[in-house]
Amino acid sequence: MRKEAFVAGALALGLLGLAGCGGGSSPTTADGKTAMTWAMWVGGTEDQNGWQKVADEVSAKLGDVKITLQGSTFSDYFTKMSTQLSSNTAPCLVAVQSLRTAQLKDGMLPLDDLVKQDGMDLGAFDQSMIKGLSADGKLYALPYDVGPLMMFYNKDKFAAAGVSEPKAGWTADEFVATAKKITASSGKPAFATPIWDLSVESQVLAYNGGRVTQEDGSLDAANSTFADGLQWVADLTGREKIAPQLPGSDSSFASNQFLSGTTAMSIDGPWSLIDTKSKAKFKVGVTTLPAGPGGGKTFSAGSGWGISKQCPTPDKAFAALKEMTGDKVLSELGAAGRALPARTADQKVWIDNAGIPGVEEALKAASANAVPMPSNTNSDQLGTLFSQYLPKALNGQQSAASVMKDVAAQLPH
């Protein structure tokens, strides 16, 4: 689940799914291979090239299949894919984010029988992602990445302010005190609050355990504990003066502020760490989210690839999924920083390539306190509502409780 997916620009790679990629007979290439389209969110040229490499490698490995990558920005992907799955125009191979499994499941082929027939060992994958990519007791995608939400930080800004780097398990009070010192030292807010659904829900969960997405997958947007935690987040701007006002509903604002060196801390997932390190003009560190009273946990999420129900060649599509989520491909994705592999045996490759002191310990600490974020059929709508309404709370225009009541009123009851 690559960060560019969440901050994707307007790269135009064509609409998802070409004519002839949906139901009916299987299309073939000029040399007689089975033509198969793979729908994936893509955030830029680097993303496109990385996923195209996977498509080419898997096509070469299988021999009788030609996989064509079709990209869309993350912000458009799930709306388009929901439409395609319901109108019998979806491609064979479909990318699925764990938060949105329930949204897509009705048009997806359950993989349980294919897994059983193949004898695949699902125990090789991080089990939170097997759970996250399942709905109603059925598995709809094989996972390729996983990750708990964590705190990235700018080591140079910490050193300049004369404050110690945060250790795994640090508290919300320590976070605020540290951020105040860095803000005073640099003259700029130390932390930009994210409005991306997974980030803000993880930040609140770590602070006081409040959650909108309940363990059973139901949504409780008016949950009072979550509203209390969100108010603490909002107070980082208005009361504590350690976070800037948000310019609008741009979900990339917080990460861009961090990458530019303006802020000193940012909430993100392991899928972004190596890429962030390569682009940042400062030394990057990573630790757990600050824990408040009643908190301490973080959400874990990830993504995978499944098969649409209208795919005319599910056996060949499953063979492609096996290769796409096999050791070779996931090790390569880990080495490139494109994903923290969902196959646990391949995660050391990602850790080694991160090359950041303490990253393994921080990841283990975060993972030990991570819980999978369940999906809901309205998860995508919730994410959109967060981006629209949360700036009102974070900028002090409305209380967190009032904003969350407005969000709840927009969701189906």
C-alpha positions, 0 to 999 in steps of 0.5 A, a space after each residue: 500500500 504505497 504512499 504515493 497511492 494516497 497522495 497521487 497526482 493526476 497521472 493519466 494512465 487510462 481508465 480501469 478496464 478496457 473493452 473486452 477485459 470483463 466477462 465473456 470469452 478470454 481475449 488472447 494476444 497475437 501469439 496466442 497467450 491469454 490476455 489479462 488486465 491488472 487494475 492497480 492504483 498508481 501514483 506516478 511514473 516510478 509507481 507505474 514502472 515498478 508495477 509494470 516490472 511485476 506484470 512483465 516478470 509474472 507474464 514471463 514466468 507463466 509463459 502463456 499469460 500476458 498481463 497488462 497493467 491499468 492504472 488509476 489514482 488512488 482517489 479514483 480507484 475504488 469508485 471506478 472499481 465498484 462501478 466496474 465490478 457491478 457492471 460486469 466490466 472489471 478486469 481479471 486482476 483487481 487490487 484490494 485495500 484491506 480497509 475496502 474489502 467489504 466494499 468490493 467483495 460482491 464483485 470479487 471471486 472468493 479465493 478459498 477453494 482455489 487456495 485449497 485446491 492449490 495447497 497454498 500455505 496462508 500461514 506464510 502471510 501476516 495473519 492480520 492481512 489475511 483477516 483484513 482481506 477477508 469478509 463474511 468469512 471468505 478470503 477475497 485477495 492474497 496480500 502483498 504488503 502490511 504495515 502498522 501506522 508509525 511516526 516518521 521523524 526528522 533526525 536533523 530537526 531533533 538534533 537542532 532543537 537539542 531534544 532526544 530522539 523518541 523511543 518506541 513506547 513514548 507517550 502523548 505527553 512526551 510527544 507534545 513536550 518534544 514538539 513544543 521544543 522543536 517548534 520553538 527552535 525552528 519557528 515552524 510547527 513540528 507536526 502536521 496533522 493528517 486527515 487521511 482516514 487510516 492515519 487519523 483513526 490510528 492517531 486517535 486509537 493510540 491516544 485513547 482507544 477511540 475508534 470509528 471502525 469497530 472490531 466487527 466492521 461496523 461504523 460508529 462515527 458519533 462515538 464519543 471516545 473517538 470524538 474526545 481523541 479527535 479533539 485532542 488531535 485538534 488541540 495540537 493546532 489551536 491550543 498547543 500551537 505545534 501543528 499548522 492550520 490545514 489549507 483545505 482537504 488536501 490529504 497530501 498536505 501533512 506528508 508534503 510538509 514533512 518531506 519538504 523539511 518544514 515539519 519534524 514529524 509525520 504519521 505514515 506506514 512502512 510502505 512509504 519509509 524507504 521512498 521517503 528516506 530516498 527523497 528527504 534531504 535529512 536523516 529519517 527516523 521512525 518510531 511508534 505513535 505516541 500513546 495516551 491514556 487508554 491508548 497505545 495501539 495502532 491500526 495495521 493495514 495493507 493491500 492485496 490482489 484478487 480476481 473479479 467474478 467475471 474473469 473468464 480464466 480464474 485458474 490462470 488468474 490465480 496462478 498469476 496471483 501466486 507469482 505476484 505474491 510469491 517470495 521472489 516478487 515480494 522480496 523485490 518489492 521489499 528491496 525497492 521499498 515499494 512494500 513491507 512484504 506480507 510474507 513475513 519471511 521476506 520482511 528482513 529484506 525490507 528492513 535491511 534495505 531501509 538502512 535506518 538504525 532502530 527501524 527493526 525494533 520500532 517496527 516490532 514494537 508497533 506491530 506488537 500493538 497493532 490491530 487490523 482495521 476492519 473493512 466496511 462497505 462504506 469505508 471509502 465514503 468515510 474516508 471522503 467524509 474525513 477529508 471534507 469535514 475533519 479540517 473544520 475540527 482541526 482548524 478550530 471551526 467546529 468541535 470534534 464532537 460536532 464534526 463527527 456528528 456531521 460525518 455520521 449524518 452523511 453515512 447510511 444508517 
